[in-house]
């Protein structure tokens, strides 16, 4: 582990949490693993121009005092152990002699960045009540950092912040290296070790090329602007704030929405009843489209990132480590979406999801490989509604993320 760095205060010019970074170290796998290389495949490459994937977990002290230094050391020790099977996260992005991107690991690399911080005036209740993410981002490293910057910075960073009544764990993962399913597999495995397990229960499947083995050369370079001292992007700090709103749906509200969408008789084409996801998705799609005041003839697009582990042929294991997701796009005229009952839009979404089988996935990959294009979220335009993450992730499995 590297030595501590000087204290840094992460605070926005107006408001903010007054988070004080008290030190930074780096954590490597506990054992020597030598050099390893893993080619990035078609499922990974489109995310090079996305930002690091950020996660924030909040843990209350349950009325007792948090022994923060001891907790930090326990987490670091567990991280050293779990990084042995998940050593790609301790590496960097690189390119082979042909210019094909890959993950490179070497025992001499610095590993995962771990920052310790203090925000003693902040309670968990204050954070839960936030209606946007601007304040919460002060508890997470690598804000506004492109995945492409993994060429020169760690592929994973952690910020552990002591709060007034608990601890915040902020994590940033390079999305070109892994998707949400792989992220929560890693996190639950890390927690498993911290709870006392000698080994993880499910090892990661590291052979990305089993899912796709087409080599694609991309000619993209890093932006010239360096990151700020605290790891955040200077460009992100200077950019105007994104308008955000957190909506919380109760179980009763979701049941009501689902019941309404499924209130008519089942369609004669043999379609299944609309799922909770499809019902909530069309509810959001319709209301966002209405709020945007689109013209009736404007096309509005709905996008969902689907897990393809069981969709590809042959299927890949749930433990596949990497990106094995693909965006599913569908659209309709704004007027049709809003004038018809919600089951119309739900049917559009359902058909797109059901039809995205192995053949559709393969065709999309071939099209992209023949003319690779790297997009960012901002390229989608104001007519798009995109849905990420999943209620099926391990983070929602009871005690999967308990650390003791």
Secondary structure, DSSP 8 states (H G I E B T S, - for coil): -------EEE--SSS---EEEEEEEEE--SS----EEEE--HHHHGGGGSB-EEEEEEEE-TTS---HHHHHHHHHHHHHHHTTTTGGGGSEEEE-TT-BEEEEE-TTS--EEEEEEEETT--HHHHHT-SSSTTGGGGSS-TT-BGGGGGTS-SEEEEEEEETTEEEEEEEE-TTT--HHHHHHHHHHHHHHHTT-SS-SS--B--GGGT-----B------SS-B-TTSSBHHHHHS-----------HHHHHHHHHHHT-S---TT------HHHHHHHHHHHHHHHHTT--TTSEEEEEEEEE-TTTSSS---TTB-S--EEEEEEEEEHHHHHHS-HHHHHHHHHHHHHT--HHHHHHHHHHHHHS-----GGGG-TTEEEE---TTSGGGSTTTT---
